[in-house]
Amino acid sequence: VAYSGPLMVHITIVWPYLISDVNTKAKCEELKQCPYIWHESTPDWDNATKTIGDMLGSKHGVGIIDDDSIIVYGLVRKCRGETPGILVNITQIKGKPHGVMSDIQECINEGKEC
């Protein structure tokens, strides 16, 4: 059964390290402390997530959500790391927009379902 809206979506996209990210001992040691670094080049975050949103929908994708137009709130992280991949977290939002923003922030801060 596909999610129906409104939805909050968190997307983390991890690209592989560039050679320049790991070409010195100091950089490798730094990555041991924090294995991810920001991906500050193309593709832009909105271009990268457009395809992901389309693929989640039932019209052209896998049918996890009815349609990507029901995504009303999103958080996108682009980084590079040792294990490339895409993580998508989908949460159905309850309530009206007038009080939702503080509720959403509370959900994010406490890691609970909205």
N, C-alpha and C positions, 0 to 999 in steps of 0.2 A: 504494500500500500504506500503510495507516494505521500510525502509531506504536503500539507496545504498551508497557505499563508496565514498571517504574515510570518516571515522567517528571519532569524539572525544567523549569519554565516561567518565563521572564522576560517580563513584560508591561509595556510602556511605552505610556501613553495620553496623547496630546497634544491638549488642547482649544485653541481659538483664544484669542488675547489678549482680555481685556476692555478696554473703552475706558479704564477707570481705570489699566490697566497701561501705556498708551502716551500719556497725556494731557499729559505735560510733556516738555520737551527733556531734562531730567536723566534721566528714566525711559528715554527712548529711547536715550540714550547708554549707560546701564547695560546695556540689552538688547543693545547691540552687543558688549559684553564677554562676556556670557553670554546667549544668546538664549532661554533657558528659565527659567521661574519655577515654583515649586511651586504646584499646584492644591490649595488647602487648604479647599475647600468641597465640597458635595455634587456628585455622588454619592460615597458612601463607597467606599473602594477595593474592599471585598469585593463590594458590589453591582455595581460597574462590571465586575468581572472574572467574575462569575457567568455573565453572558450570553456573554462571550467563551469561557469554558470550555465551555459548552453548545454553542456554534457550532462549536467545534473537533471535537466528537465525531461519531461516525458515526450515532448514533441520531436526532438532530434537526438536525445541522449538516452541515458540508462533508466530514466523514470523515477529517480529518487525523490524529486520534487515535481509538483504539477507543472510549473513554468518558472523560469528564473525571474520573471517580473514580480513574483511574490517575495523576493528577498528585499527587505526594507531596511536592513541594518547589516553592515559588514565590517570586518576587520581583516586586513591583508598584511602578511609579512613575507618579504622576499629576502632570502639569505642563501649563503653557500655553506655547504657542509660535506662531511665524509660520505653520508648516505643520502643521495638525491631522492626526492619524492614530493608528493603533494598530500597534505593533511587537510581534510575538510570536516569541520564541526558544524552541524546544523541544529538549531534550536528553534522551536516554535515559540513565538512571542504571544503572550496573553495580555489583554488590556488595551487601552487606548493610548495614542501617542503622548497625550498631555502628561502622563506620569511615568511613561515607560523608560525614558532616558535614565532617570535615577535608578529604576529597577534593573535595567540592563547593566549599568555600571556595578550595581550590587552583585548581580549574577556573575559578572566577570571577576570581581574582586574575591568573591567567596567560592567560585568554581561550582556553582549550583545551577540547576535547571531553571529557566525562566518560565 
